[in-house]
Amino acid sequence: MQQTTVAATAGLGGMFVGAEKGAMLGVVLGPVGAVIGGFVGGTLGYMAGSKIGETVVKTMQKVRDKVCDAVGELWETGREFIGNAVETVRDKISEIGDFLFGWL
């Protein structure tokens, strides 16, 4: 859905620019040239804008996936580190308790 929306929006933007440029170039050939130039320019502009929008969305999705993977790995590393720290503190407290009260 995101890809379609962005591609269509970029395509429409490209279409307007392409139609404008095509019509300006087509004026040289008269009113019919302006219409044909506008149509061709608009069509090419839409296709180019749509392809650019599609590429941008695919790139952003790849970046998002890589960031999510990195955050997940960081989360797991942090969780392991905290788990190991808690275990070490628990062992040290147990050792101190054994040292102080082991004779009882």
ZIJO-V186717 format. One record per residue. N is the residue number from 0. RES is the residue in three letters. OMEGA is omega in whole degrees, -180 to 180 (* if undefined). Layout:
# ZIJO-V186717
N&RES&OMEGA ; N&RES&OMEGA
This chain:
# ZIJO-V186717
0&MET&-180 ; 1&GLN&-178 ; 2&GLN&-180 ; 3&THR&-178 ; 4&THR&-179 ; 5&VAL&-180 ; 6&ALA&180 ; 7&ALA&180 ; 8&THR&178 ; 9&ALA&178 ; 10&GLY&179 ; 11&LEU&177 ; 12&GLY&178 ; 13&GLY&-179 ; 14&MET&-179 ; 15&PHE&179 ; 16&VAL&180 ; 17&GLY&179 ; 18&ALA&179 ; 19&GLU&-179 ; 20&LYS&179 ; 21&GLY&179 ; 22&ALA&180 ; 23&MET&178 ; 24&LEU&-178 ; 25&GLY&-180 ; 26&VAL&179 ; 27&VAL&-178 ; 28&LEU&179 ; 29&GLY&-176 ; 30&PRO&180 ; 31&VAL&177 ; 32&GLY&179 ; 33&ALA&179 ; 34&VAL&-180 ; 35&ILE&179 ; 36&GLY&178 ; 37&GLY&180 ; 38&PHE&-179 ; 39&VAL&179 ; 40&GLY&179 ; 41&GLY&179 ; 42&THR&179 ; 43&LEU&179 ; 44&GLY&178 ; 45&TYR&-179 ; 46&MET&-180 ; 47&ALA&180 ; 48&GLY&179 ; 49&SER&-180 ; 50&LYS&177 ; 51&ILE&178 ; 52&GLY&179 ; 53&GLU&-180 ; 54&THR&179 ; 55&VAL&-179 ; 56&VAL&180 ; 57&LYS&178 ; 58&THR&180 ; 59&MET&177 ; 60&GLN&178 ; 61&LYS&178 ; 62&VAL&179 ; 63&ARG&180 ; 64&ASP&180 ; 65&LYS&179 ; 66&VAL&179 ; 67&CYS&177 ; 68&ASP&-179 ; 69&ALA&179 ; 70&VAL&178 ; 71&GLY&178 ; 72&GLU&178 ; 73&LEU&179 ; 74&TRP&180 ; 75&GLU&179 ; 76&THR&179 ; 77&GLY&180 ; 78&ARG&177 ; 79&GLU&-179 ; 80&PHE&-180 ; 81&ILE&178 ; 82&GLY&178 ; 83&ASN&179 ; 84&ALA&179 ; 85&VAL&179 ; 86&GLU&179 ; 87&THR&179 ; 88&VAL&179 ; 89&ARG&178 ; 90&ASP&-179 ; 91&LYS&178 ; 92&ILE&178 ; 93&SER&178 ; 94&GLU&179 ; 95&ILE&178 ; 96&GLY&177 ; 97&ASP&-180 ; 98&PHE&-177 ; 99&LEU&-172 ; 100&PHE&-179 ; 101&GLY&-178 ; 102&TRP&-178 ; 103&LEU&*
